Amino acid sequence: MDEKLRILLCEDDENLGMLLREYLQAKGYLAELYPDGEAGFKAFQKNKYDLCVLDVMMPKKDGFELARDIRASNAEIPIIFLTAKTMKDDILEGFKIGADDYLTKPFSMEELTFRIEAILRRVRGKKNKESSVYKIGKFTFDTQKQILSWADGMSKLTTKESELLSLLCSHANEILQRDFALKTIWIDDNYFNARSMDVYITKLRKHLKDDPTIEIINIHGKGYKLIAPEN
């Protein structure tokens, strides 16, 4: 690793938190551990981080609430949830907030670092690409800045929203295969990631709803198609 990347680690289990911090530090990361969501958010406001690893069940401010606060300040920073919950609704709630990934306890340290490295590779790859701008109806989409703009306004997209809209734009008026999109953005095409992608498709439809010439349609058994006027 050429430079040490800084990770915000929030975990209220003292033993697990210390183990995670020591393991991540041994892997070359600068991992800072905080025992609750309030302390974690205060640290986030003061310091610059490259990625957040958040336990869901924490005192004072839980992981979901903390993630919402972080997303309000920074729409781009990757977030991984650690959760003892196995309920599908809880995992989907994390993706709705804007999580990039999740791990259900118990998990292996190796799996955590694999997922961190996979996310950071995607982020680096996106930053290293030349700026790509798409015209979608009345909208202009800057993939590098993650901004969707129009004549009298703009929206800042999250990383996942931007990645998914980029794929749709590159396949405009063609079928974007569901499995291809899942493996490109989420790496794994499992049930939870598939449901997460459905959530982000809904978000993108809301972003684009003011132009009736644009539509994202479901192609049953195959994927999605971005219907947009040819420029």
C-alpha positions in Angstrom: 0.0 0.0 0.0 1.6 3.2 -1.2 0.0 5.5 1.4 -1.8 4.8 4.6 -5.5 5.3 4.3 -7.5 6.5 7.3 -10.4 4.4 8.5 -13.1 5.5 11.0 -14.0 2.4 13.0 -17.0 2.6 15.4 -17.6 -0.5 17.5 -19.0 -0.6 21.0 -17.6 -4.1 21.8 -14.3 -3.2 23.3 -12.6 -6.5 22.6 -13.8 -6.8 19.0 -13.0 -3.1 18.4 -9.4 -3.4 19.6 -8.9 -6.6 17.5 -10.2 -4.9 14.4 -8.1 -1.8 14.9 -5.0 -3.8 15.5 -5.6 -6.0 12.5 -6.3 -3.1 10.2 -3.2 -1.3 11.4 -1.2 -4.4 10.8 -2.5 -4.3 7.2 -1.2 -0.8 6.8 -4.3 1.3 7.5 -4.6 4.1 10.0 -7.6 2.8 11.9 -9.2 5.0 14.6 -11.6 3.3 17.0 -14.5 5.0 18.7 -17.0 3.2 21.1 -20.2 4.9 20.1 -21.9 6.9 17.3 -21.6 10.3 19.0 -17.9 10.0 19.5 -17.5 8.6 16.0 -19.4 11.6 14.5 -17.3 14.1 16.4 -14.2 12.5 15.1 -15.6 12.5 11.5 -16.3 16.2 11.8 -12.7 17.0 12.9 -10.7 14.6 10.6 -10.6 13.4 7.0 -11.2 9.7 6.5 -11.1 7.5 3.4 -13.6 4.9 4.6 -16.0 4.2 7.6 -16.6 0.9 9.3 -19.7 1.2 11.5 -21.3 -1.2 13.9 -25.1 -1.0 13.7 -26.0 -1.5 17.4 -24.2 1.2 19.3 -25.1 3.4 22.3 -25.9 7.1 22.1 -26.1 7.1 18.3 -26.6 3.8 16.4 -24.8 3.0 13.1 -27.8 3.9 10.9 -28.1 7.3 12.5 -24.4 7.9 12.4 -24.4 6.9 8.7 -27.2 9.4 7.9 -25.2 12.2 9.6 -22.1 11.2 7.7 -23.9 11.0 4.4 -25.4 14.5 5.1 -21.8 15.8 5.3 -20.1 13.6 2.7 -22.1 11.8 0.1 -19.1 10.0 -1.4 -17.2 8.4 1.5 -17.6 4.5 1.5 -19.4 3.0 4.4 -19.3 -0.6 5.6 -21.8 -1.8 8.2 -21.0 -4.5 10.8 -24.2 -6.0 12.1 -25.3 -8.9 14.3 -28.7 -8.6 12.7 -29.7 -11.0 10.1 -33.1 -9.5 9.3 -33.4 -8.6 5.6 -35.2 -5.4 6.4 -32.3 -4.2 8.6 -29.7 -4.9 5.9 -31.9 -3.2 3.3 -32.2 -0.2 5.6 -28.4 0.1 5.6 -28.4 0.1 1.8 -31.1 2.7 1.7 -29.0 5.0 3.8 -26.2 4.6 1.3 -24.0 1.8 2.6 -21.4 0.4 0.2 -21.3 -3.0 1.9 -22.1 -4.9 5.1 -20.7 -7.8 7.1 -22.9 -10.0 9.4 -21.2 -11.1 12.7 -19.3 -13.3 13.1 -17.0 -12.6 10.2 -13.4 -13.2 9.4 -10.8 -10.3 9.5 -9.6 -11.4 6.1 -13.1 -10.9 4.6 -13.3 -7.4 6.1 -10.0 -6.4 4.5 -11.0 -8.0 1.2 -14.2 -5.9 1.1 -12.3 -2.7 2.1 -9.7 -3.3 -0.6 -12.4 -4.0 -3.2 -14.3 -0.8 -2.4 -11.1 1.3 -2.3 -10.1 -0.1 -5.7 -13.4 1.0 -7.2 -13.0 4.5 -5.6 -9.5 4.9 -6.9 -10.5 3.7 -10.3 -13.3 6.2 -10.5 -11.0 9.0 -9.5 -8.3 8.1 -12.0 -10.7 8.1 -14.9 -10.9 11.1 -17.2 -14.0 13.1 -16.6 -17.0 11.7 -18.5 -20.1 13.8 -19.1 -23.4 12.5 -20.4 -26.3 14.4 -21.7 -29.6 12.8 -20.6 -32.6 14.7 -21.9 -32.6 18.0 -20.0 -29.9 16.8 -17.6 -26.1 16.9 -17.7 -24.4 14.1 -15.7 -20.8 14.6 -14.7 -19.6 11.2 -13.6 -16.3 12.4 -12.0 -18.0 15.1 -9.9 -21.0 12.9 -9.3 -23.3 15.8 -10.2 -26.6 15.7 -12.1 -27.4 19.2 -13.3 -30.1 21.0 -15.3 -31.0 24.6 -16.3 -32.0 25.8 -12.8 -30.6 23.3 -10.4 -28.3 20.3 -9.6 -28.2 17.2 -7.4 -25.1 15.7 -5.8 -25.3 11.9 -6.2 -23.9 9.3 -3.9 -21.1 7.1 -5.1 -23.5 4.1 -5.7 -26.1 6.3 -7.5 -23.3 7.7 -9.7 -21.8 4.3 -10.5 -25.2 2.9 -11.4 -26.3 5.9 -13.5 -22.9 5.8 -15.3 -23.6 2.2 -16.3 -27.1 3.0 -17.4 -25.9 6.0 -19.5 -23.2 3.9 -21.1 -25.9 1.4 -22.1 -28.6 4.1 -22.9 -31.5 2.7 -24.9 -30.0 -0.8 -24.5 -30.5 -3.5 -21.8 -28.2 -3.2 -18.9 -27.9 -6.8 -17.7 -28.7 -7.1 -14.0 -25.9 -9.6 -13.2 -23.3 -7.4 -15.0 -24.4 -4.3 -13.0 -24.3 -6.2 -9.7 -20.8 -7.7 -10.3 -19.4 -4.4 -11.6 -20.7 -2.2 -8.7 -21.3 -4.6 -5.8 -18.9 -7.4 -6.8 -21.4 -10.1 -5.7 -24.8 -10.7 -7.2 -26.4 -12.1 -4.0 -29.9 -11.4 -2.8 -29.1 -8.4 -0.6 -27.0 -6.6 -3.2 -29.8 -7.2 -5.8 -32.3 -5.6 -3.4 -29.9 -2.8 -2.8 -29.6 -2.1 -6.5 -33.4 -2.0 -6.7 -33.4 0.7 -4.0 -30.8 2.8 -6.0 -32.8 2.4 -9.2 -35.8 3.9 -7.4 -33.6 6.8 -6.2 -32.4 7.5 -9.7 -35.9 7.5 -11.0 -36.7 10.2 -8.5 -33.7 12.2 -9.6 -34.8 12.0 -13.3 -38.6 12.4 -12.8 -38.8 16.0 -14.0 -38.0 15.0 -17.6 -40.9 12.9 -19.0 -38.7 11.9 -22.0 -36.5 9.9 -19.6 -37.5 6.6 -18.1 -35.7 3.7 -16.4 -37.7 0.5 -17.1 -37.4 -3.0 -15.8 -36.8 -5.7 -18.4 -38.2 -8.8 -16.7 -35.5 -11.5 -16.1 -32.8 -9.4 -17.7 -32.2 -6.0 -16.1 -32.9 -2.4 -16.8 -33.0 0.0 -19.7 -32.5 3.8 -19.6 -34.9 5.3 -22.2 -33.5 8.7 -23.2 -33.7 10.8 -26.3 -30.8 10.5 -28.7 -28.5 13.5 -28.5 
